[in-house]
Amino acid sequence: MNSKFIPSWKTLHRAWSDWRKSEELPKFSPELPDKESTRIETLMAECLAARHGVVSARQHAATLGEVYLTLNGTGRKRFLEILAKRFSADHDLVRETSRKLADSPDDEAFNRQLLALREVLAPPRQQLLQQFNALPQGVKFLIDMRHELLRFMADTPELKGLDYDLKQLLATWFDVGFLRLERITWQSPAALLEKLMDYEAVHAINSWRELHHRLESDRHCYAFFHPVLPDEPLIFVEVALVQGLAGSIQILLDEEEPEVDPAEADTAIFYSISNAQAGLRGISFGPFLIKKVVASLSAELPDLKTFSTLSPIPGFRAWLEKKLAAGQIDSFAELLATAAERLGVEANLAAVIDNPVWPTHEEVCELLREPLLILCARYLHERRERDQIPLDPVARFHLGNGSRIERINWLGDTSPKGMRESCGLMVNYRYRLDEIEKNIEAYATAKQIAAASRIRNLLRDEEEKGLLSGLKRLWSTNRENQPTE
C-alpha cells in the first residue's frame, strides 16, 4: 500500500485514542483469515448497535478504523467484503415492504409504506460509515478507504454496492459551494509543496528545481480546499502565462525557455489539473471549477484574453488499437504499413509509435499527421453507450466545465507517456468567457460537444463521405508522392 494515501496507524492512534478511552486494540491477523470473520462482524455490529448512544458508537468506529489500518491488502479487502455482504439491505424485508407499498389501499397508506421502504432500502453499513464523520481525520480515512475499495472492485464486483454507499455519503459532504481557492507559491508551507509534488498526476515533478520552475512569475498554481479537510488539498491547477495558444508540453515545461513577463502575456494555459484525493473519483465538484481560476487570473491580470488548456488525450491510442483490431479503419492500417516500411519495423501501431525515430522522420510524419488528427477528432466525439457522454475522461471534465475543443496539437507530447496514451497528440480546450455558461447548459442537458471550426473541418470527411474514404484518399495521395526505390 502507498503510505501517502492512508494515514499512518500512529497518526490515527493519537487522534482516536481519546475516543477509545485508551482501551487495548483487538488483535487480528494481517490477512484477516476466515476464522476471524465472526469477530470483525461483531465489532461492526457493536458499532451499529450504539447501546450507549452516539459516543459509544463512535468509540467503536475508532476501534474498527484502527483495526482496518493494522491489516495488509488482503485483510483490508476481506474487511470490506464483510462490510459489503453482511451489512447490506435486508432483501426479504425490502421485498415485503415493496409488496405492501404496491397493495396500499389509499394515499395515506401509500405514503406510510413509501417512508418504510426508504428506511429499509438504506443498508446498515451506511450508518456505520457515518460514525467516522465526527472523528478526527475520519472523513480523510473514508476517502482513502474508498481509494483502496476502487482498486479492489476490479476483481470483486460484489463491492460495487458498498462503493455506491460510500460515494453518495462523500458527495453529500463535498459541495462545490464550499471550495476555497488558494494560490500556491514558493513561499507556501513546505508540507503543501510536497503534496503538490506527490499528487501531480499529469506531468511528474521530479525535483525541487522543477517545482520552483513551475512556481516562477510566469507560472501560477492553485489549490482547492474544503472545510471538512482544511489541510488537505482536493485539486491542484497549474497555469502557464504565455503569448498565443501553446501546443507543446515540452516547450511549456522547458526550464531553458525564457520567462514571459506576466504583464505581456495574453493567454493562460491550464496544463495540469490533478485530483489530490483519489478516493473522491467520480464525485463532481460542479461545472464552475475552472471558472473560479479564470476569475482569479482575470482580476490579477486583466490583459489576459485567452484561457485554454493543453491537455492529454489518455485513451486515444487504446481506442485506436481497438479500432484497428476490429478492422474498422483498414485504410489507416495500410498507412501504418507504409510508415513501418519506411522505419524498417513491423507493420503495427505499437512498432511504429514506440519507435523513437518516427517523430523526427519527415516522410513518416507527413504520412501519418492528417489521418491521426482526423481520427483523434473522431475519438474526442466518441460517446459511451450507457450514457452518451464523451469517451475520453479529460474531455468529459473540460466540456462539462464549459469549454470547447479548440485545437489538436501534432506531437504536443513526445514523452514515453504521451506516446503510450495518445500517439504524442495533445488538445487545447478553450474557455471563452462569454460561452462558458451556455456550453455548460448545452452539455448538461443535451450532451452537446462544443468544438471550434477547425475541429469540425477535421470531421467533415466523415460527415459527408465517410472517414474511411477520406483516409483512403489521403493514403493514395501520400503513396503517389513517395519516392520510388
Contacts in CASP RR format, 6 or more apart in sequence:
PFRMAT RR
TARGET T0000
AUTHOR 0000-0000-0000
METHOD contacts of the structure
MODEL  1
MNSKFIPSWKTLHRAWSDWRKSEELPKFSPELPDKESTRIETLMAECLAA
RHGVVSARQHAATLGEVYLTLNGTGRKRFLEILAKRFSADHDLVRETSRK
LADSPDDEAFNRQLLALREVLAPPRQQLLQQFNALPQGVKFLIDMRHELL
RFMADTPELKGLDYDLKQLLATWFDVGFLRLERITWQSPAALLEKLMDYE
AVHAINSWRELHHRLESDRHCYAFFHPVLPDEPLIFVEVALVQGLAGSIQ
ILLDEEEPEVDPAEADTAIFYSISNAQAGLRGISFGPFLIKKVVASLSAE
LPDLKTFSTLSPIPGFRAWLEKKLAAGQIDSFAELLATAAERLGVEANLA
AVIDNPVWPTHEEVCELLREPLLILCARYLHERRERDQIPLDPVARFHLG
NGSRIERINWLGDTSPKGMRESCGLMVNYRYRLDEIEKNIEAYATAKQIA
AASRIRNLLRDEEEKGLLSGLKRLWSTNRENQPTE
1 72 0 8 1.000
1 73 0 8 1.000
1 148 0 8 1.000
4 198 0 8 1.000
5 144 0 8 1.000
5 147 0 8 1.000
5 148 0 8 1.000
5 278 0 8 1.000
6 69 0 8 1.000
6 141 0 8 1.000
6 144 0 8 1.000
6 145 0 8 1.000
6 148 0 8 1.000
7 69 0 8 1.000
7 137 0 8 1.000
7 140 0 8 1.000
7 141 0 8 1.000
7 144 0 8 1.000
8 69 0 8 1.000
9 66 0 8 1.000
9 69 0 8 1.000
9 70 0 8 1.000
11 137 0 8 1.000
12 65 0 8 1.000
12 66 0 8 1.000
12 69 0 8 1.000
12 137 0 8 1.000
12 141 0 8 1.000
13 66 0 8 1.000
15 135 0 8 1.000
15 136 0 8 1.000
15 137 0 8 1.000
16 62 0 8 1.000
16 65 0 8 1.000
16 66 0 8 1.000
16 135 0 8 1.000
16 136 0 8 1.000
19 58 0 8 1.000
19 59 0 8 1.000
19 61 0 8 1.000
19 62 0 8 1.000
19 135 0 8 1.000
20 59 0 8 1.000
20 62 0 8 1.000
20 63 0 8 1.000
20 66 0 8 1.000
21 59 0 8 1.000
23 63 0 8 1.000
25 63 0 8 1.000
25 66 0 8 1.000
25 67 0 8 1.000
25 70 0 8 1.000
26 39 0 8 1.000
26 43 0 8 1.000
26 63 0 8 1.000
26 67 0 8 1.000
28 36 0 8 1.000
28 39 0 8 1.000
28 40 0 8 1.000
28 67 0 8 1.000
28 70 0 8 1.000
28 71 0 8 1.000
29 36 0 8 1.000
30 70 0 8 1.000
30 71 0 8 1.000
30 72 0 8 1.000
30 74 0 8 1.000
30 75 0 8 1.000
31 71 0 8 1.000
31 72 0 8 1.000
31 74 0 8 1.000
31 75 0 8 1.000
31 78 0 8 1.000
32 40 0 8 1.000
32 71 0 8 1.000
32 74 0 8 1.000
32 75 0 8 1.000
32 76 0 8 1.000
32 78 0 8 1.000
32 79 0 8 1.000
37 78 0 8 1.000
37 82 0 8 1.000
40 67 0 8 1.000
40 79 0 8 1.000
40 82 0 8 1.000
41 82 0 8 1.000
41 86 0 8 1.000
43 60 0 8 1.000
43 63 0 8 1.000
43 64 0 8 1.000
43 67 0 8 1.000
44 64 0 8 1.000
44 82 0 8 1.000
44 83 0 8 1.000
44 86 0 8 1.000
44 87 0 8 1.000
44 128 0 8 1.000
46 60 0 8 1.000
47 57 0 8 1.000
47 60 0 8 1.000
47 61 0 8 1.000
47 64 0 8 1.000
47 128 0 8 1.000
47 131 0 8 1.000
48 57 0 8 1.000
48 87 0 8 1.000
48 124 0 8 1.000
48 127 0 8 1.000
48 128 0 8 1.000
49 57 0 8 1.000
50 56 0 8 1.000
50 57 0 8 1.000
50 60 0 8 1.000
54 134 0 8 1.000
57 131 0 8 1.000
58 131 0 8 1.000
58 134 0 8 1.000
58 135 0 8 1.000
60 131 0 8 1.000
61 128 0 8 1.000
61 131 0 8 1.000
61 132 0 8 1.000
61 135 0 8 1.000
62 135 0 8 1.000
64 128 0 8 1.000
65 132 0 8 1.000
65 141 0 8 1.000
67 79 0 8 1.000
68 76 0 8 1.000
68 79 0 8 1.000
68 145 0 8 1.000
71 78 0 8 1.000
71 79 0 8 1.000
73 148 0 8 1.000
76 148 0 8 1.000
76 152 0 8 1.000
77 148 0 8 1.000
77 152 0 8 1.000
77 156 0 8 1.000
80 145 0 8 1.000
80 148 0 8 1.000
80 149 0 8 1.000
80 152 0 8 1.000
80 159 0 8 1.000
80 162 0 8 1.000
81 156 0 8 1.000
81 158 0 8 1.000
81 159 0 8 1.000
83 125 0 8 1.000
83 128 0 8 1.000
83 162 0 8 1.000
84 125 0 8 1.000
84 158 0 8 1.000
84 159 0 8 1.000
84 161 0 8 1.000
84 162 0 8 1.000
85 158 0 8 1.000
87 123 0 8 1.000
87 124 0 8 1.000
87 125 0 8 1.000
87 128 0 8 1.000
88 123 0 8 1.000
88 124 0 8 1.000
88 125 0 8 1.000
88 161 0 8 1.000
89 120 0 8 1.000
89 121 0 8 1.000
89 122 0 8 1.000
89 123 0 8 1.000
90 120 0 8 1.000
93 120 0 8 1.000
94 117 0 8 1.000
94 120 0 8 1.000
94 121 0 8 1.000
97 113 0 8 1.000
97 116 0 8 1.000
97 117 0 8 1.000
97 120 0 8 1.000
98 117 0 8 1.000
100 113 0 8 1.000
100 116 0 8 1.000
101 110 0 8 1.000
101 113 0 8 1.000
101 114 0 8 1.000
101 116 0 8 1.000
101 117 0 8 1.000
104 110 0 8 1.000
104 112 0 8 1.000
104 113 0 8 1.000
123 165 0 8 1.000
125 162 0 8 1.000
125 165 0 8 1.000
126 165 0 8 1.000
126 169 0 8 1.000
129 142 0 8 1.000
129 165 0 8 1.000
129 166 0 8 1.000
129 169 0 8 1.000
130 169 0 8 1.000
132 138 0 8 1.000
132 139 0 8 1.000
132 141 0 8 1.000
132 142 0 8 1.000
133 139 0 8 1.000
133 142 0 8 1.000
133 173 0 8 1.000
135 141 0 8 1.000
139 170 0 8 1.000
139 173 0 8 1.000
139 228 0 8 1.000
139 229 0 8 1.000
140 229 0 8 1.000
140 232 0 8 1.000
142 166 0 8 1.000
142 169 0 8 1.000
142 170 0 8 1.000
143 170 0 8 1.000
143 229 0 8 1.000
143 277 0 8 1.000
143 279 0 8 1.000
143 280 0 8 1.000
144 279 0 8 1.000
145 166 0 8 1.000
146 163 0 8 1.000
146 166 0 8 1.000
146 167 0 8 1.000
146 170 0 8 1.000
146 279 0 8 1.000
146 280 0 8 1.000
147 277 0 8 1.000
147 278 0 8 1.000
147 279 0 8 1.000
147 281 0 8 1.000
149 159 0 8 1.000
149 162 0 8 1.000
149 163 0 8 1.000
149 166 0 8 1.000
150 163 0 8 1.000
150 278 0 8 1.000
150 279 0 8 1.000
150 281 0 8 1.000
152 159 0 8 1.000
153 159 0 8 1.000
153 160 0 8 1.000
153 163 0 8 1.000
167 282 0 8 1.000
167 283 0 8 1.000
170 279 0 8 1.000
170 280 0 8 1.000
170 283 0 8 1.000
171 283 0 8 1.000
171 284 0 8 1.000
173 228 0 8 1.000
174 226 0 8 1.000
174 228 0 8 1.000
174 234 0 8 1.000
174 280 0 8 1.000
174 283 0 8 1.000
174 285 0 8 1.000
176 284 0 8 1.000
176 285 0 8 1.000
176 286 0 8 1.000
176 288 0 8 1.000
176 289 0 8 1.000
178 226 0 8 1.000
178 227 0 8 1.000
178 228 0 8 1.000
179 224 0 8 1.000
179 225 0 8 1.000
179 226 0 8 1.000
179 234 0 8 1.000
179 285 0 8 1.000
179 289 0 8 1.000
179 292 0 8 1.000
180 224 0 8 1.000
180 225 0 8 1.000
180 226 0 8 1.000
180 227 0 8 1.000
181 222 0 8 1.000
181 223 0 8 1.000
181 224 0 8 1.000
181 292 0 8 1.000
181 293 0 8 1.000
181 296 0 8 1.000
182 222 0 8 1.000
182 223 0 8 1.000
182 224 0 8 1.000
182 225 0 8 1.000
183 220 0 8 1.000
183 221 0 8 1.000
183 222 0 8 1.000
183 296 0 8 1.000
184 192 0 8 1.000
184 193 0 8 1.000
184 196 0 8 1.000
184 215 0 8 1.000
184 221 0 8 1.000
184 222 0 8 1.000
184 223 0 8 1.000
184 236 0 8 1.000
185 215 0 8 1.000
185 221 0 8 1.000
186 193 0 8 1.000
186 212 0 8 1.000
186 215 0 8 1.000
192 223 0 8 1.000
192 233 0 8 1.000
193 211 0 8 1.000
195 232 0 8 1.000
195 233 0 8 1.000
195 276 0 8 1.000
196 205 0 8 1.000
196 211 0 8 1.000
196 221 0 8 1.000
196 223 0 8 1.000
196 233 0 8 1.000
196 236 0 8 1.000
197 205 0 8 1.000
197 211 0 8 1.000
199 233 0 8 1.000
199 236 0 8 1.000
199 274 0 8 1.000
199 275 0 8 1.000
199 276 0 8 1.000
200 236 0 8 1.000
200 272 0 8 1.000
200 274 0 8 1.000
201 272 0 8 1.000
201 274 0 8 1.000
201 275 0 8 1.000
202 271 0 8 1.000
202 272 0 8 1.000
202 273 0 8 1.000
202 274 0 8 1.000
202 312 0 8 1.000
203 249 0 8 1.000
203 253 0 8 1.000
203 271 0 8 1.000
203 272 0 8 1.000
205 211 0 8 1.000
205 214 0 8 1.000
209 255 0 8 1.000
210 255 0 8 1.000
213 219 0 8 1.000
213 253 0 8 1.000
213 255 0 8 1.000
214 221 0 8 1.000
214 238 0 8 1.000
214 253 0 8 1.000
215 221 0 8 1.000
216 259 0 8 1.000
217 259 0 8 1.000
217 261 0 8 1.000
217 262 0 8 1.000
218 240 0 8 1.000
218 241 0 8 1.000
218 242 0 8 1.000
218 259 0 8 1.000
218 260 0 8 1.000
218 261 0 8 1.000
218 262 0 8 1.000
218 265 0 8 1.000
219 238 0 8 1.000
219 239 0 8 1.000
219 240 0 8 1.000
219 241 0 8 1.000
220 238 0 8 1.000
220 239 0 8 1.000
220 241 0 8 1.000
220 268 0 8 1.000
220 297 0 8 1.000
221 236 0 8 1.000
221 237 0 8 1.000
221 238 0 8 1.000
221 239 0 8 1.000
222 236 0 8 1.000
222 237 0 8 1.000
222 239 0 8 1.000
222 293 0 8 1.000
222 296 0 8 1.000
223 233 0 8 1.000
223 234 0 8 1.000
223 235 0 8 1.000
223 236 0 8 1.000
223 237 0 8 1.000
223 276 0 8 1.000
224 233 0 8 1.000
224 234 0 8 1.000
224 235 0 8 1.000
224 237 0 8 1.000
224 285 0 8 1.000
224 289 0 8 1.000
224 292 0 8 1.000
225 232 0 8 1.000
225 233 0 8 1.000
225 234 0 8 1.000
226 234 0 8 1.000
229 277 0 8 1.000
232 276 0 8 1.000
232 277 0 8 1.000
233 276 0 8 1.000
234 275 0 8 1.000
234 276 0 8 1.000
234 277 0 8 1.000
234 280 0 8 1.000
234 285 0 8 1.000
235 273 0 8 1.000
235 274 0 8 1.000
235 275 0 8 1.000
235 276 0 8 1.000
235 285 0 8 1.000
235 289 0 8 1.000
236 272 0 8 1.000
236 273 0 8 1.000
236 274 0 8 1.000
236 276 0 8 1.000
237 270 0 8 1.000
237 272 0 8 1.000
237 273 0 8 1.000
237 290 0 8 1.000
237 293 0 8 1.000
238 270 0 8 1.000
238 271 0 8 1.000
238 272 0 8 1.000
238 273 0 8 1.000
238 274 0 8 1.000
239 268 0 8 1.000
239 269 0 8 1.000
239 270 0 8 1.000
239 271 0 8 1.000
239 293 0 8 1.000
239 297 0 8 1.000
240 246 0 8 1.000
240 252 0 8 1.000
240 268 0 8 1.000
240 269 0 8 1.000
240 271 0 8 1.000
241 260 0 8 1.000
241 262 0 8 1.000
241 265 0 8 1.000
241 267 0 8 1.000
241 268 0 8 1.000
241 269 0 8 1.000
241 301 0 8 1.000
241 304 0 8 1.000
242 252 0 8 1.000
242 260 0 8 1.000
242 265 0 8 1.000
242 267 0 8 1.000
242 268 0 8 1.000
242 269 0 8 1.000
243 260 0 8 1.000
243 264 0 8 1.000
243 265 0 8 1.000
243 266 0 8 1.000
243 267 0 8 1.000
244 266 0 8 1.000
244 267 0 8 1.000
244 306 0 8 1.000
245 267 0 8 1.000
245 269 0 8 1.000
245 306 0 8 1.000
245 308 0 8 1.000
245 406 0 8 1.000
245 407 0 8 1.000
245 428 0 8 1.000
245 430 0 8 1.000
246 252 0 8 1.000
246 267 0 8 1.000
246 269 0 8 1.000
246 271 0 8 1.000
246 308 0 8 1.000
246 310 0 8 1.000
246 428 0 8 1.000
247 310 0 8 1.000
247 407 0 8 1.000
247 409 0 8 1.000
247 412 0 8 1.000
247 426 0 8 1.000
247 428 0 8 1.000
248 409 0 8 1.000
248 411 0 8 1.000
248 412 0 8 1.000
248 413 0 8 1.000
248 426 0 8 1.000
249 271 0 8 1.000
249 310 0 8 1.000
249 412 0 8 1.000
249 413 0 8 1.000
249 415 0 8 1.000
249 426 0 8 1.000
250 412 0 8 1.000
250 413 0 8 1.000
250 414 0 8 1.000
250 415 0 8 1.000
251 257 0 8 1.000
252 269 0 8 1.000
252 271 0 8 1.000
252 310 0 8 1.000
253 271 0 8 1.000
262 301 0 8 1.000
263 301 0 8 1.000
263 303 0 8 1.000
265 301 0 8 1.000
265 303 0 8 1.000
265 304 0 8 1.000
266 303 0 8 1.000
266 304 0 8 1.000
266 305 0 8 1.000
266 306 0 8 1.000
267 304 0 8 1.000
267 305 0 8 1.000
267 306 0 8 1.000
267 307 0 8 1.000
267 308 0 8 1.000
268 294 0 8 1.000
268 297 0 8 1.000
268 301 0 8 1.000
268 304 0 8 1.000
268 306 0 8 1.000
268 307 0 8 1.000
268 308 0 8 1.000
269 308 0 8 1.000
269 309 0 8 1.000
269 310 0 8 1.000
270 290 0 8 1.000
270 293 0 8 1.000
270 307 0 8 1.000
270 308 0 8 1.000
270 309 0 8 1.000
270 310 0 8 1.000
270 311 0 8 1.000
271 309 0 8 1.000
271 310 0 8 1.000
271 311 0 8 1.000
273 309 0 8 1.000
273 397 0 8 1.000
275 281 0 8 1.000
287 400 0 8 1.000
287 401 0 8 1.000
287 402 0 8 1.000
287 440 0 8 1.000
287 444 0 8 1.000
288 401 0 8 1.000
288 440 0 8 1.000
289 401 0 8 1.000
290 307 0 8 1.000
290 398 0 8 1.000
290 401 0 8 1.000
290 402 0 8 1.000
290 403 0 8 1.000
290 431 0 8 1.000
291 401 0 8 1.000
291 431 0 8 1.000
291 436 0 8 1.000
294 307 0 8 1.000
294 431 0 8 1.000
294 433 0 8 1.000
297 304 0 8 1.000
297 307 0 8 1.000
298 304 0 8 1.000
298 433 0 8 1.000
306 430 0 8 1.000
307 430 0 8 1.000
307 431 0 8 1.000
307 432 0 8 1.000
307 433 0 8 1.000
308 406 0 8 1.000
308 428 0 8 1.000
308 429 0 8 1.000
308 430 0 8 1.000
308 431 0 8 1.000
309 398 0 8 1.000
309 403 0 8 1.000
309 427 0 8 1.000
309 428 0 8 1.000
309 429 0 8 1.000
309 430 0 8 1.000
310 409 0 8 1.000
310 412 0 8 1.000
310 426 0 8 1.000
310 427 0 8 1.000
310 428 0 8 1.000
311 394 0 8 1.000
311 398 0 8 1.000
311 426 0 8 1.000
311 427 0 8 1.000
311 428 0 8 1.000
311 429 0 8 1.000
312 394 0 8 1.000
312 413 0 8 1.000
312 418 0 8 1.000
312 421 0 8 1.000
312 422 0 8 1.000
312 426 0 8 1.000
313 376 0 8 1.000
313 379 0 8 1.000
313 380 0 8 1.000
313 392 0 8 1.000
313 394 0 8 1.000
313 421 0 8 1.000
313 422 0 8 1.000
313 425 0 8 1.000
313 426 0 8 1.000
313 427 0 8 1.000
314 392 0 8 1.000
314 393 0 8 1.000
314 394 0 8 1.000
314 421 0 8 1.000
314 422 0 8 1.000
315 379 0 8 1.000
315 391 0 8 1.000
315 392 0 8 1.000
315 421 0 8 1.000
315 422 0 8 1.000
316 376 0 8 1.000
316 379 0 8 1.000
316 392 0 8 1.000
316 421 0 8 1.000
316 422 0 8 1.000
316 423 0 8 1.000
316 425 0 8 1.000
317 349 0 8 1.000
317 353 0 8 1.000
317 419 0 8 1.000
317 420 0 8 1.000
317 421 0 8 1.000
317 422 0 8 1.000
317 423 0 8 1.000
318 421 0 8 1.000
319 379 0 8 1.000
319 382 0 8 1.000
319 391 0 8 1.000
320 329 0 8 1.000
320 349 0 8 1.000
320 375 0 8 1.000
320 379 0 8 1.000
320 423 0 8 1.000
321 349 0 8 1.000
321 350 0 8 1.000
323 329 0 8 1.000
323 375 0 8 1.000
324 332 0 8 1.000
324 333 0 8 1.000
324 336 0 8 1.000
324 348 0 8 1.000
324 349 0 8 1.000
327 333 0 8 1.000
329 375 0 8 1.000
329 467 0 8 1.000
329 468 0 8 1.000
329 471 0 8 1.000
330 468 0 8 1.000
331 468 0 8 1.000
331 470 0 8 1.000
331 471 0 8 1.000
331 472 0 8 1.000
331 475 0 8 1.000
332 371 0 8 1.000
332 375 0 8 1.000
332 471 0 8 1.000
333 347 0 8 1.000
334 475 0 8 1.000
335 367 0 8 1.000
335 368 0 8 1.000
335 371 0 8 1.000
335 471 0 8 1.000
335 474 0 8 1.000
335 475 0 8 1.000
335 478 0 8 1.000
336 347 0 8 1.000
336 348 0 8 1.000
336 349 0 8 1.000
336 352 0 8 1.000
336 368 0 8 1.000
337 347 0 8 1.000
338 367 0 8 1.000
338 475 0 8 1.000
338 478 0 8 1.000
338 479 0 8 1.000
338 482 0 8 1.000
339 352 0 8 1.000
339 358 0 8 1.000
339 364 0 8 1.000
339 367 0 8 1.000
339 368 0 8 1.000
340 346 0 8 1.000
340 347 0 8 1.000
340 348 0 8 1.000
340 351 0 8 1.000
340 352 0 8 1.000
341 347 0 8 1.000
342 361 0 8 1.000
342 363 0 8 1.000
342 364 0 8 1.000
342 367 0 8 1.000
343 351 0 8 1.000
343 352 0 8 1.000
343 355 0 8 1.000
343 357 0 8 1.000
343 358 0 8 1.000
343 361 0 8 1.000
343 364 0 8 1.000
345 351 0 8 1.000
345 352 0 8 1.000
345 355 0 8 1.000
349 423 0 8 1.000
352 358 0 8 1.000
352 364 0 8 1.000
352 368 0 8 1.000
353 419 0 8 1.000
353 423 0 8 1.000
353 424 0 8 1.000
354 419 0 8 1.000
358 364 0 8 1.000
358 365 0 8 1.000
359 365 0 8 1.000
359 411 0 8 1.000
359 414 0 8 1.000
359 424 0 8 1.000
363 482 0 8 1.000
365 410 0 8 1.000
365 411 0 8 1.000
366 478 0 8 1.000
367 478 0 8 1.000
369 410 0 8 1.000
370 474 0 8 1.000
371 471 0 8 1.000
371 474 0 8 1.000
371 475 0 8 1.000
372 410 0 8 1.000
372 423 0 8 1.000
372 425 0 8 1.000
373 408 0 8 1.000
373 410 0 8 1.000
373 425 0 8 1.000
373 458 0 8 1.000
374 458 0 8 1.000
374 459 0 8 1.000
374 461 0 8 1.000
374 462 0 8 1.000
374 467 0 8 1.000
374 470 0 8 1.000
374 471 0 8 1.000
375 467 0 8 1.000
376 408 0 8 1.000
376 422 0 8 1.000
376 425 0 8 1.000
376 427 0 8 1.000
377 405 0 8 1.000
377 408 0 8 1.000
377 455 0 8 1.000
377 458 0 8 1.000
377 459 0 8 1.000
378 459 0 8 1.000
378 462 0 8 1.000
378 467 0 8 1.000
379 391 0 8 1.000
379 392 0 8 1.000
380 390 0 8 1.000
380 392 0 8 1.000
380 395 0 8 1.000
380 405 0 8 1.000
380 408 0 8 1.000
380 427 0 8 1.000
380 449 0 8 1.000
380 451 0 8 1.000
380 455 0 8 1.000
381 390 0 8 1.000
381 449 0 8 1.000
381 451 0 8 1.000
381 459 0 8 1.000
382 390 0 8 1.000
382 391 0 8 1.000
382 392 0 8 1.000
383 389 0 8 1.000
383 390 0 8 1.000
383 391 0 8 1.000
383 447 0 8 1.000
384 390 0 8 1.000
384 391 0 8 1.000
388 447 0 8 1.000
389 396 0 8 1.000
389 447 0 8 1.000
390 396 0 8 1.000
390 399 0 8 1.000
390 449 0 8 1.000
394 427 0 8 1.000
395 405 0 8 1.000
395 427 0 8 1.000
395 429 0 8 1.000
395 449 0 8 1.000
398 429 0 8 1.000
399 405 0 8 1.000
399 429 0 8 1.000
399 439 0 8 1.000
399 443 0 8 1.000
399 449 0 8 1.000
399 450 0 8 1.000
400 439 0 8 1.000
400 440 0 8 1.000
400 443 0 8 1.000
400 444 0 8 1.000
401 431 0 8 1.000
401 436 0 8 1.000
401 440 0 8 1.000
402 431 0 8 1.000
402 435 0 8 1.000
402 436 0 8 1.000
402 437 0 8 1.000
402 439 0 8 1.000
402 440 0 8 1.000
402 443 0 8 1.000
402 450 0 8 1.000
403 429 0 8 1.000
403 430 0 8 1.000
403 431 0 8 1.000
403 436 0 8 1.000
403 439 0 8 1.000
403 450 0 8 1.000
404 429 0 8 1.000
404 430 0 8 1.000
404 432 0 8 1.000
404 435 0 8 1.000
404 439 0 8 1.000
404 450 0 8 1.000
404 451 0 8 1.000
404 452 0 8 1.000
405 427 0 8 1.000
405 428 0 8 1.000
405 429 0 8 1.000
405 449 0 8 1.000
405 450 0 8 1.000
405 451 0 8 1.000
405 452 0 8 1.000
405 455 0 8 1.000
406 427 0 8 1.000
406 428 0 8 1.000
406 429 0 8 1.000
406 430 0 8 1.000
406 452 0 8 1.000
406 454 0 8 1.000
406 455 0 8 1.000
407 427 0 8 1.000
407 428 0 8 1.000
407 452 0 8 1.000
407 454 0 8 1.000
407 455 0 8 1.000
408 425 0 8 1.000
408 426 0 8 1.000
408 427 0 8 1.000
408 428 0 8 1.000
408 455 0 8 1.000
408 458 0 8 1.000
409 425 0 8 1.000
409 426 0 8 1.000
409 427 0 8 1.000
409 428 0 8 1.000
410 425 0 8 1.000
411 424 0 8 1.000
411 425 0 8 1.000
412 424 0 8 1.000
412 425 0 8 1.000
412 426 0 8 1.000
413 419 0 8 1.000
413 422 0 8 1.000
413 424 0 8 1.000
413 425 0 8 1.000
413 426 0 8 1.000
414 424 0 8 1.000
418 424 0 8 1.000
430 452 0 8 1.000
435 450 0 8 1.000
439 448 0 8 1.000
439 450 0 8 1.000
442 448 0 8 1.000
442 450 0 8 1.000
443 449 0 8 1.000
443 450 0 8 1.000
461 467 0 8 1.000
461 469 0 8 1.000
461 470 0 8 1.000
461 471 0 8 1.000
462 470 0 8 1.000
END
